[in-house]
């Protein structure tokens, strides 16, 4: 979330798409209802009528997978009716940027498409640069190649009639949706979006979210109280686990996993460190080398950053996606693995093809499932398609401590890092994940040192002790509190940074002090500032606020929020060039003549000296996104499982860059099968039910 749970109360209009917030995210919906009681409108756009629909001011059903058509129609409505916040859009977004002559769009395809690889040459979408290497602009928005005019042309095709014909939403309901939500494009108004996996789990999932982000930028709803683009995470720590590299293609702090061919740390850093010639662009990712070096030092403390970099695994840069878990199941199915360690997952239930998953596991020599309770994966041979006598897989089930049986932090959807204390003791010899991993590492290290092996250094040099403390028996064991300190990071030697002197072992005060020379560690640069020398800020329960903070409910002393306890991201966009808030009654930050007050500002520079979108290379919100794999603008395509053969926007039926698994039966668009099957969570159960299916009363409630 760019904002946070209780900030929803500051909204004037809450649009919920791709989410059943009332049932799946009741804490978030509590604050939405609070806004509603203050006069805000809640609009629920979803294929199903749910409890969220029942509590909304308007429920608008649409055909599954047609979100971009509806959102594209809203962009057209904003432009046609001049509902955009003009000054915000011109000064804070790339609406005025001039796009190069190579850009084009014809019949569903952007320029640069290669049909052999199903990919785009994104250089065709580049901006024109002036003699200083800065993107050219036309702030009158009249140049036919400026982003605003390109948007206007592109989405003029998304008329209410066409949108209605493909989405099933009546023109009347579209008018209600568009008119109500775009009324927030004013200085003193705020609109927000709440979405979940109903948006992300699509072949155009990224562009679903992009389309809404563009709407928010046009309306001036990013960086303000009651605004933002707010993802409702599916589990209490999905935000935290993603921050810490849950996915194969990232390292902690959203650093990139190295690719084959990036042989040195310098090559790696140069690939991912953007360069800007605009002195008013903060271009915060220019500090990438500091964050990568500090992460490596957290992992390999006795090595230099360059040496430690050599121990990191590489992805095949042409087939990186094969390291995602579903392709790994495919490789199991093909007999390319001898063993599998399936940890905290139940793919025999949650996978899109449970039959194939069970057959894949049956081809392993051994499989270890670490989970709270036995489940479909641990007992895969009991499946309806399995013959236990023909299954060769030796299976080990290892019970693991639940969240309430261990201490540690979770980071919720609003990026709040909150400490949870240990409750009951675990049963028998059951241990926490951290303890299991530590014992596995110790045994692997021992075996490598005893027997040798191919390239043992990534294991033997690993500084696992950075996450451990000595127990009462004198043995080192995993410690969540020590790990939290490592995630923040400490100085590896006595240094002076920004005129301040620090001692070896002292906690780094914030990521602004991280260095690329190996003098700092940080397990995740985003969490640098969370643990000081005197306190773990995730443990704070102080509800005190200043008058300005209390006005919008920031609660800055309650736990801690990344980055640097900033509660609303891009909050410099909530003020004008003089640092005065667009909406004084709901000010997020304000320049009082000598300093910023309110939230932690998105950069402490004086007003008017830096562009507000500090994580973007050019410093502007991206209405036109030339870095996206499937196009710089969201375009409507039918889902792969669509029941139609054509749609009104182009002859390109599906997302041309969508990944399709070789050998799988292709989804067909056959009008004889007009119904779309979808999945959703059962309110009475948690995820795949591994925890809750053991409770008789919940089974009865279902």
Secondary structure, 3 states (H helix, E strand, C coil): CCCCHHHHHHCCEEEEECCCHHHHCHHHHHHHHHHHHCCCEEEEECCCCCHHHHHCCEEECCCCCCHHHHHHHHHHHHHHCCCCCHHHHHHHEHHHEEECCCCCEECCEECCEECCCCEECHHHHCECECCCCCECECCCCCCCCEHHHHHHHHHCCCCHHHHHHHHCCCHHHHHHHHHHHHCCCCCCCCEEEEECHHHHCCCCHHHHHHHHHHHHHHHCCCCCCCCCEEECCCCCCHHHHHHCCCCCCEECCCEECCECCCCCHHHHHHHHCCCCCCCCCCCHHHHHHHHHHHHHHHHCCCCCHHHHHCCCCCECCCCHHHHCHHHHHHHHHCCCCCEEEEECCCHHHHCCCHHHHHHHHCCCCEEEEEECCCCCCCCHHHCCCCCHHHCCCEEEEEEECCHHHCCEEEECCCCEEEEECCCCCCCCCCECHHHHHHHHHHHHHHHHHHHCCCCCHHHHCCCHHHHEEECCCCCEEECHHHHHHHHHCEECCCEEECCEEECCCCECCCHHHCCCCCCECCCCHHHCCCECCCCEHHHCECCCCCHHHHHHCCCCCECEECCCCCCCCCHHHHECCCCCECCHHHCCEEECCCCEEECCCCCCCCCCCCCCCCCCCCCCECCCCCCCCCCCCCCCCCCCCCCCCCECCECCCCCCCCCCCCCCCCCCCCCCCCCCCCCCCCCCCCCCCCCHHHCHHHHHHC
